[in-house]
Amino acid sequence: MSSSNIGPLGLPFPGASGNPVMDEAEVDAAIARLELDMHDLQHRHRDLFSYANAWAERYDAIMAVTPHGRREVVEKRLHRIGVRWGVATGPRMTMQFPALKNPV
């Protein structure tokens, strides 16, 4: 991919000349980069609306370049990240796991 096809999120523009779809490794790298950036994303967008909007832009950018056969898997991964960071609906695990089992 040439640098002229790269959008502001570091992902190719959908419909750009060349191959607008990433391969599996590139999609995984984009998701990993998103996970690493979530703390900074939350910090830079102080109100919930702008934070959720920034998340949605990244979600849409990744989905736009995901191969059709991987869309369902990628969508589920992104949803789990969104739940973890509070920008998607779903239950979060808040239960404590004891380090030692209680003696019977």
N, CA, C and O of each residue as an XYZ file, in Angstrom:
416
protein
N       0.839     -1.182      0.000
C       0.000      0.000      0.000
C       0.879      1.239      0.000
O       1.868      1.305      0.731
N       0.529      2.195     -0.798
C       1.298      3.430     -0.805
C       0.804      4.342      0.301
O      -0.321      4.202      0.783
N       1.658      5.279      0.702
C       1.297      6.165      1.803
C       0.134      7.083      1.447
O      -0.526      7.601      2.347
N      -0.140      7.303      0.148
C      -1.271      8.161     -0.234
C      -2.608      7.479      0.027
O      -3.641      8.147      0.055
N      -2.608      6.156      0.219
C      -3.842      5.425      0.498
C      -4.117      5.296      1.987
O      -5.142      4.736      2.375
N      -3.227      5.802      2.827
C      -3.353      5.636      4.267
C      -4.137      6.800      4.853
O      -3.823      7.964      4.603
N      -5.167      6.473      5.640
C      -6.001      7.479      6.274
C      -5.416      7.953      7.589
O      -4.336      7.507      7.976
N      -6.103      8.849      8.288
C      -5.594      9.429      9.523
C      -5.469      8.424     10.671
O      -4.756      8.694     11.637
N      -6.135      7.287     10.590
C      -6.045      6.292     11.662
C      -4.966      5.258     11.365
O      -4.840      4.268     12.085
N      -4.180      5.486     10.300
C      -3.151      4.531      9.936
C      -3.695      3.341      9.173
O      -2.994      2.345      8.995
N      -4.938      3.432      8.720
C      -5.580      2.364      7.963
C      -5.844      2.866      6.554
O      -6.023      4.067      6.353
N      -5.872      1.965      5.569
C      -6.137      2.415      4.201
C      -7.553      2.943      4.046
O      -8.483      2.470      4.699
N      -7.704      3.937      3.166
C      -9.031      4.436      2.851
C      -9.803      3.364      2.104
O      -9.277      2.792      1.149
N     -11.046      3.070      2.511
C     -11.840      2.130      1.712
C     -12.031      2.694      0.316
O     -12.298      3.884      0.152
N     -11.895      1.844     -0.686
C     -12.059      2.289     -2.056
C     -10.832      2.971     -2.632
O     -10.872      3.443     -3.768
N      -9.733      3.037     -1.872
C      -8.509      3.640     -2.396
C      -7.962      2.739     -3.491
O      -8.226      1.537     -3.517
N      -7.198      3.337     -4.391
C      -6.618      2.506     -5.443
C      -5.673      1.494     -4.817
O      -5.098      1.739     -3.756
N      -5.522      0.379     -5.469
C      -4.737     -0.697     -4.868
C      -5.689     -1.633     -4.147
O      -6.859     -1.733     -4.518
N      -5.208     -2.313     -3.131
C      -6.033     -3.276     -2.403
C      -6.584     -2.619     -1.137
O      -5.839     -2.418     -0.178
N      -7.882     -2.278     -1.116
C      -8.449     -1.600      0.044
C      -8.744     -2.536      1.210
O      -9.269     -2.099      2.233
N      -8.415     -3.816      1.070
C      -8.684     -4.790      2.122
C      -7.367     -5.264      2.698
O      -6.430     -5.568      1.961
N      -7.299     -5.324      4.017
C      -6.088     -5.793      4.684
C      -6.084     -7.315      4.752
O      -7.137     -7.950      4.720
N      -4.901     -7.887      4.847
C      -4.839     -9.325      5.077
C      -4.999     -9.588      6.580
O      -5.083     -8.652      7.376
N      -5.040    -10.844      6.948
C      -5.319    -11.233      8.336
C      -4.317    -10.631      9.316
O      -4.713    -10.141     10.374
N      -3.027    -10.659      8.984
C      -1.998    -10.124      9.874
C      -2.144     -8.612     10.051
O      -1.948     -8.096     11.151
N      -2.484     -7.908      8.984
C      -2.658     -6.457      9.068
C      -3.873     -6.089      9.916
O      -3.822     -5.128     10.684
N      -4.955     -6.839      9.785
C      -6.144     -6.594     10.608
C      -5.816     -6.850     12.082
O      -6.194     -6.067     12.952
N      -5.113     -7.948     12.353
C      -4.719     -8.243     13.737
C      -3.834     -7.140     14.303
O      -3.974     -6.764     15.467
N      -2.921     -6.621     13.481
C      -2.052     -5.529     13.929
C      -2.860     -4.256     14.194
O      -2.580     -3.535     15.151
N      -3.859     -3.976     13.354
C      -4.701     -2.792     13.556
C      -5.508     -2.919     14.843
O      -5.677     -1.937     15.566
N      -6.007     -4.112     15.137
C      -6.754     -4.324     16.374
C      -5.833     -4.203     17.578
O      -6.209     -3.608     18.588
N      -4.637     -4.759     17.482
C      -3.664     -4.642     18.582
C      -3.297     -3.179     18.819
O      -3.179     -2.742     19.964
N      -3.117     -2.425     17.733
C      -2.805     -0.999     17.862
C      -3.966     -0.251     18.523
O      -3.752      0.634     19.351
N      -5.192     -0.612     18.150
C      -6.365      0.004     18.769
C      -6.397     -0.290     20.266
O      -6.647      0.607     21.072
N      -6.142     -1.550     20.642
C      -6.136     -1.893     22.067
C      -5.087     -1.105     22.830
O      -5.340     -0.657     23.948
N      -3.916     -0.933     22.241
C      -2.866     -0.156     22.898
C      -3.237      1.321     23.017
O      -2.837      1.994     23.966
N      -4.003      1.818     22.047
C      -4.368      3.238     22.024
C      -5.607      3.575     22.847
O      -5.924      4.753     23.012
N      -6.313      2.577     23.366
C      -7.590      2.854     24.046
C      -7.422      3.748     25.273
O      -8.257      4.621     25.511
N      -6.375      3.553     26.047
C      -6.186      4.386     27.237
C      -5.987      5.838     26.829
O      -6.589      6.739     27.412
N      -5.147      6.065     25.832
C      -4.911      7.422     25.345
C      -6.172      8.003     24.719
O      -6.463      9.188     24.881
N      -6.908      7.176     24.013
C      -8.161      7.616     23.396
C      -9.141      8.095     24.467
O      -9.774      9.140     24.317
N      -9.258      7.334     25.532
C     -10.148      7.708     26.632
C      -9.666      8.989     27.313
O     -10.473      9.827     27.714
N      -8.368      9.132     27.438
C      -7.803     10.310     28.093
C      -8.011     11.579     27.258
O      -8.323     12.638     27.804
N      -7.837     11.472     25.941
C      -7.981     12.645     25.070
C      -9.415     13.089     24.890
O      -9.664     14.272     24.657
N     -10.374     12.170     24.993
C     -11.795     12.500     24.786
C     -12.489     12.440     26.136
O     -12.915     11.376     26.585
N     -12.595     13.587     26.769
C     -13.031     13.651     28.161
C     -14.533     13.449     28.353
O     -14.957     13.046     29.436
N     -15.347     13.715     27.335
C     -16.774     13.450     27.521
C     -17.132     12.168     26.772
O     -16.482     11.805     25.792
N     -18.162     11.497     27.245
C     -18.520     10.184     26.736
C     -18.885     10.214     25.254
O     -18.555      9.285     24.516
N     -19.563     11.271     24.814
C     -19.977     11.331     23.413
C     -18.775     11.367     22.476
O     -18.727     10.611     21.506
N     -17.809     12.231     22.752
C     -16.650     12.316     21.861
C     -15.798     11.057     21.944
O     -15.212     10.641     20.944
N     -15.720     10.447     23.117
C     -14.989      9.187     23.290
C     -15.649      8.070     22.478
O     -14.968      7.338     21.759
N     -16.963      7.940     22.591
C     -17.690      6.918     21.843
C     -17.596      7.175     20.342
O     -17.501      6.230     19.558
N     -17.623      8.438     19.934
C     -17.503      8.779     18.526
C     -16.118      8.408     17.991
O     -16.003      7.873     16.888
N     -15.069      8.690     18.764
C     -13.707      8.331     18.350
C     -13.569      6.811     18.238
O     -12.920      6.302     17.324
N     -14.190      6.093     19.184
C     -14.183      4.626     19.125
C     -14.889      4.142     17.856
O     -14.390      3.256     17.162
N     -16.046      4.726     17.560
C     -16.827      4.315     16.390
C     -16.059      4.559     15.095
O     -16.143      3.754     14.168
N     -15.309      5.663     15.019
C     -14.506      5.938     13.830
C     -13.464      4.846     13.616
O     -13.262      4.383     12.494
N     -12.813      4.442     14.684
C     -11.784      3.404     14.581
C     -12.411      2.045     14.265
O     -11.876      1.276     13.467
N     -13.545      1.760     14.898
C     -14.281      0.522     14.631
C     -14.640      0.444     13.151
O     -14.395     -0.567     12.493
N     -15.225      1.529     12.637
C     -15.637      1.563     11.232
C     -14.439      1.454     10.289
O     -14.522      0.794      9.252
N     -13.328      2.096     10.643
C     -12.139      2.052      9.797
C     -11.591      0.632      9.702
O     -11.201      0.187      8.622
N     -11.560     -0.071     10.816
C     -11.067     -1.449     10.814
C     -12.028     -2.354     10.050
O     -11.596     -3.181      9.247
N     -13.325     -2.203     10.297
C     -14.304     -3.041      9.609
C     -14.284     -2.794      8.095
O     -14.527     -3.718      7.318
N     -14.000     -1.571      7.673
C     -13.996     -1.239      6.247
C     -12.880     -1.948      5.485
O     -13.007     -2.177      4.283
N     -11.805     -2.293      6.157
C     -10.673     -2.935      5.478
C     -10.525     -4.407      5.847
O      -9.540     -5.048      5.481
N     -11.510     -4.942      6.576
C     -11.483     -6.352      6.969
C     -11.998     -7.220      5.831
O     -13.037     -6.918      5.244
N     -11.286     -8.289      5.514
C     -11.781     -9.197      4.471
C     -13.162     -9.739      4.829
O     -13.458     -9.988      5.997
N     -13.992     -9.918      3.822
C     -15.382    -10.334      4.044
C     -15.483    -11.614      4.881
O     -16.369    -11.724      5.729
N     -14.606    -12.559      4.659
C     -14.649    -13.820      5.390
C     -14.284    -13.718      6.860
O     -14.542    -14.649      7.623
N     -13.690    -12.613      7.271
C     -13.281    -12.444      8.678
C     -14.137    -11.436      9.424
O     -13.897    -11.190     10.606
N     -15.115    -10.855      8.778
C     -15.894     -9.780      9.392
C     -16.534    -10.182     10.718
O     -16.484     -9.415     11.680
N     -17.122    -11.345     10.786
C     -17.809    -11.761     12.007
C     -16.827    -11.897     13.173
O     -17.111    -11.441     14.280
N     -15.697    -12.509     12.931
C     -14.685    -12.690     13.980
C     -14.145    -11.345     14.448
O     -14.024    -11.105     15.649
N     -13.819    -10.465     13.498
C     -13.274     -9.149     13.833
C     -14.313     -8.312     14.570
O     -13.987     -7.612     15.528
N     -15.553     -8.383     14.126
C     -16.624     -7.637     14.786
C     -16.769     -8.061     16.247
O     -16.954     -7.215     17.122
N     -16.687     -9.361     16.511
C     -16.774     -9.848     17.893
C     -15.585     -9.387     18.725
O     -15.749     -9.001     19.882
N     -14.379     -9.425     18.137
C     -13.198     -8.947     18.867
C     -13.323     -7.470     19.214
O     -13.040     -7.061     20.340
N     -13.750     -6.672     18.235
C     -13.913     -5.237     18.482
C     -14.998     -4.979     19.518
O     -14.866     -4.074     20.342
N     -16.066     -5.765     19.483
C     -17.138     -5.594     20.464
C     -16.623     -5.880     21.879
O     -16.949     -5.151     22.816
N     -15.822     -6.938     22.034
C     -15.266     -7.244     23.360
C     -14.368     -6.120     23.862
O     -14.387     -5.790     25.048
N     -13.584     -5.534     22.965
C     -12.746     -4.391     23.356
C     -13.640     -3.231     23.773
O     -13.377     -2.566     24.774
N     -14.696     -2.991     23.004
C     -15.625     -1.903     23.331
C     -16.303     -2.105     24.666
O     -16.466     -1.151     25.426
N     -16.700     -3.326     24.966
C     -17.323     -3.625     26.264
C     -16.319     -3.364     27.382
O     -16.644     -2.742     28.394
N     -15.107     -3.845     27.184
C     -14.062     -3.673     28.205
C     -13.804     -2.206     28.513
O     -13.534     -1.855     29.661
N     -13.885     -1.337     27.492
C     -13.599      0.081     27.670
C     -14.852      0.933     27.832
O     -14.763      2.160     27.869
N     -16.009      0.303     27.927
C     -17.237      1.031     28.237
C     -17.863      1.784     27.083
O     -18.647      2.705     27.316
N     -17.547      1.429     25.843
C     -18.145      2.114     24.696
C     -19.078      1.206     23.905
O     -19.596      1.611     22.864
N     -19.298     -0.008     24.380
C     -20.231     -0.934     23.741
C     -21.059     -1.598     24.829
O     -20.588     -1.784     25.951
N     -22.281     -1.953     24.496
C     -23.138     -2.602     25.479
C     -22.709     -4.046     25.669
O     -22.235     -4.698     24.739
N     -22.881     -4.526     26.876
C     -22.551     -5.915     27.177
C     -22.082     -6.037     28.617
O     -21.648     -5.057     29.222
N     -22.171     -7.235     29.159
C     -21.752     -7.428     30.557
C     -20.231     -7.446     30.686
O     -19.523     -8.035     29.869
N     -19.758     -6.791     31.723
C     -18.329     -6.837     32.027
C     -18.131     -7.716     33.247
O     -18.965     -7.720     34.152
N     -17.059     -8.442     33.277
C     -16.751     -9.314     34.410
C     -16.194     -8.465     35.543
O     -15.153     -7.825     35.390
N     -16.877     -8.457     36.666
C     -16.407     -7.673     37.807
C     -16.239     -8.539     39.043
O     -16.003     -8.021     40.134
N     -16.357     -9.851     38.885
C     -16.250    -10.764     40.004
C     -14.791    -10.950     40.417
O     -13.900    -10.980     39.568
N     -14.555    -11.072     41.703
C     -13.203    -11.331     42.177
C     -12.948    -12.818     42.191
O     -13.839    -13.613     42.491
N     -11.732    -13.187     41.866
C     -11.326    -14.572     41.913
C     -10.407    -14.741     43.118
O      -9.350    -14.111     43.174
N     -10.783    -15.569     44.074
C      -9.931    -15.738     45.251
C      -8.604    -16.414     44.881
O      -8.560    -17.318     44.048
N      -7.538    -15.954     45.520
C      -6.213    -16.515     45.252
C      -6.105    -17.910     45.876
O      -5.462    -18.792     45.308
N      -6.709    -18.105     46.998
C      -6.667    -19.399     47.687
C      -8.079    -19.927     47.815
O      -9.017    -19.166     48.054
N      -8.228    -21.223     47.656
C      -9.541    -21.824     47.814
C      -9.861    -21.967     49.298
O      -8.973    -22.199     50.119
N     -11.154    -21.826     49.631
C     -11.575    -22.006     51.007
C     -11.453    -23.486     51.395
O     -11.845    -24.369     50.631
N     -10.906    -23.748     52.588
C     -10.860    -25.160     53.009
C     -12.283    -25.679     53.253
O     -13.146    -24.955     53.750
N     -12.498    -26.900     52.906
C     -13.831    -27.498     53.039
C     -14.015    -28.051     54.404
O     -15.075    -28.597     54.711
